[in-house]
Amino acid sequence: MPIYEYVCNECGHDFEALQKMSDAPLSDC
């Protein structure tokens, strides 16, 4: 499973998430 890097548009917090390619993108910080 790939690791995706996210950046929150509201607070600027960046984090990584291990997700399946078929999973929907995360929307919560």
N, C-alpha and C positions, 0 to 999 in steps of 0.2 A: 504494500500500500504506500502511495506517495505521501510525503509531508508537504502540506500547503502552508504558506506564510500569509497571514492576514494582518491588516492594519485597520483599526476601528476609525470610521469617519467622524465619530462624535468626540472621542477623547484622545485619539492618536495612539492608543495602546497597540503594540504589535505583539503577535503571538503565533505559534505554529500549531497545526492540528494534523493528526494522522487520520486520513480519510480514504475511503474507497473512491475510485474514479467515478462510480455511479451515484455517490452521495451528493446531495444538494449542497451548495456553498453555505457556510455558516453566516448567520445574520446578526447574532448577538455577540457582544463583547465579552 
